[in-house]
Amino acid sequence: MTTAGRRSQREPKYQRIASGLRRDIESGRYGPGDRLPGENDLMAEHGVARMTARQALAVLQTEGLAEARKGAGVFVRVFQPIRRRGISRLSREQWGAGRSVWEADVGDRELAVEVLEVVEGDAPDTVAGVLGTSGVWLRRRRFVLEGKPVMLAVSYFPADLVAGTRVTEEDTGPGGVYARLAELGREPVRFREEIRSRMPTAQEAQRLGLGAGTPVVLVRRTAFTADGSPVEVNEMVLDAAAYVLEYDFES
């Protein structure tokens, strides 16, 4: 037996079943929207207990390949992941021309940005330490693509910089907040993003409509002016199954 074969035999049964279903999805045997074999089908085909069959299907749901529909079964996911182009989306050519940074990600797909809150308040200590002030205006949003919530975001701006400007309004106008900062003479010219992953909080899972076991990706972006001053901290929570993070740069 080959090394790969021995490794396969050591895998839990539910993992081997999930791997077979994954190959079937990748080969096109099951296409977007198709119903996958149910628990009873997998029990009969593989001679396993119901819990093992259930775990196999749960693996595919956690990976974002499948989704459960109450009372109907588990189906291959139809939603196409967003390719988040981490560098080109933030270029001045994008927002400087009056376009949203989101247009670089979603193209012609239907996007709704729900502004949940725009208020003046106190920044968390971690944000205050970056901005050098605890007094901020914050913008809290939920992004919904083709009817599916995909991201939660909250941006923090120094209150003494943006008070009385369109940054504090629900509609910030063409080009969004970066175009408005440029009008204030505080154009962002450099960005830093920090990325990690974890399981969502109960509130995050509810707002993003996440199934059990689906992780989130956290992206924390800081925008800097030419003199190195931070003018925004944006904390984003992404449905991990809805995104591909792409970074394209020269060596």
SULQUI-V72649 format. One record per backbone hydrogen bond with DSSP energy under -0.5 kcal/mol. CO is the residue of the C=O (numbers start at 0). NH is the residue of the N-H. If there is no record, write none. Layout:
co->CO nh->NH
co->CO nh->NH
This chain:
co->1 nh->5
co->2 nh->6
co->3 nh->7
co->4 nh->8
co->5 nh->9
co->6 nh->10
co->7 nh->10
co->11 nh->14
co->11 nh->15
co->12 nh->16
co->13 nh->17
co->14 nh->18
co->15 nh->19
co->16 nh->20
co->17 nh->21
co->18 nh->22
co->19 nh->23
co->20 nh->24
co->21 nh->25
co->22 nh->26
co->23 nh->27
co->23 nh->28
co->23 nh->29
co->24 nh->27
co->28 nh->30
co->30 nh->33
co->33 nh->75
co->37 nh->41
co->38 nh->42
co->39 nh->43
co->40 nh->44
co->41 nh->45
co->42 nh->46
co->42 nh->47
co->48 nh->52
co->49 nh->53
co->50 nh->54
co->51 nh->55
co->52 nh->56
co->53 nh->57
co->54 nh->58
co->55 nh->59
co->56 nh->60
co->57 nh->61
co->58 nh->62
co->59 nh->64
co->59 nh->65
co->60 nh->63
co->64 nh->76
co->66 nh->74
co->67 nh->69
co->68 nh->71
co->68 nh->72
co->72 nh->68
co->73 nh->35
co->74 nh->66
co->75 nh->32
co->81 nh->83
co->81 nh->243
co->82 nh->84
co->83 nh->85
co->83 nh->245
co->84 nh->88
co->86 nh->89
co->87 nh->90
co->90 nh->93
co->90 nh->94
co->91 nh->95
co->93 nh->96
co->93 nh->98
co->94 nh->97
co->97 nh->174
co->99 nh->102
co->100 nh->103
co->101 nh->104
co->101 nh->105
co->102 nh->106
co->104 nh->82
co->105 nh->108
co->108 nh->110
co->109 nh->145
co->111 nh->113
co->111 nh->143
co->112 nh->114
co->113 nh->115
co->113 nh->141
co->116 nh->139
co->118 nh->137
co->120 nh->135
co->123 nh->126
co->123 nh->127
co->124 nh->128
co->125 nh->129
co->126 nh->129
co->126 nh->130
co->127 nh->131
co->127 nh->132
co->133 nh->122
co->133 nh->135
co->134 nh->158
co->135 nh->120
co->136 nh->156
co->137 nh->118
co->138 nh->154
co->139 nh->115
co->139 nh->116
co->140 nh->152
co->141 nh->113
co->141 nh->143
co->142 nh->144
co->142 nh->149
co->142 nh->150
co->143 nh->111
co->143 nh->145
co->144 nh->147
co->146 nh->148
co->147 nh->144
co->149 nh->238
co->150 nh->142
co->151 nh->236
co->152 nh->140
co->153 nh->234
co->154 nh->138
co->155 nh->232
co->156 nh->136
co->157 nh->160
co->157 nh->161
co->158 nh->162
co->161 nh->164
co->164 nh->167
co->165 nh->168
co->169 nh->171
co->172 nh->175
co->174 nh->177
co->174 nh->178
co->175 nh->179
co->176 nh->180
co->177 nh->181
co->178 nh->182
co->179 nh->183
co->180 nh->185
co->181 nh->184
co->189 nh->223
co->191 nh->221
co->193 nh->219
co->195 nh->217
co->197 nh->215
co->200 nh->204
co->201 nh->205
co->202 nh->206
co->203 nh->207
co->204 nh->208
co->204 nh->209
co->210 nh->213
co->212 nh->214
co->213 nh->199
co->214 nh->239
co->215 nh->197
co->216 nh->218
co->216 nh->237
co->217 nh->195
co->218 nh->220
co->218 nh->235
co->219 nh->193
co->220 nh->233
co->221 nh->191
co->222 nh->230
co->222 nh->231
co->223 nh->188
co->223 nh->189
co->224 nh->227
co->228 nh->224
co->231 nh->222
co->232 nh->155
co->232 nh->234
co->233 nh->220
co->233 nh->235
co->234 nh->153
co->235 nh->218
co->235 nh->237
co->236 nh->151
co->237 nh->216
co->237 nh->239
co->238 nh->241
co->239 nh->242
co->241 nh->81
co->243 nh->83
co->243 nh->245
co->245 nh->85
co->246 nh->248
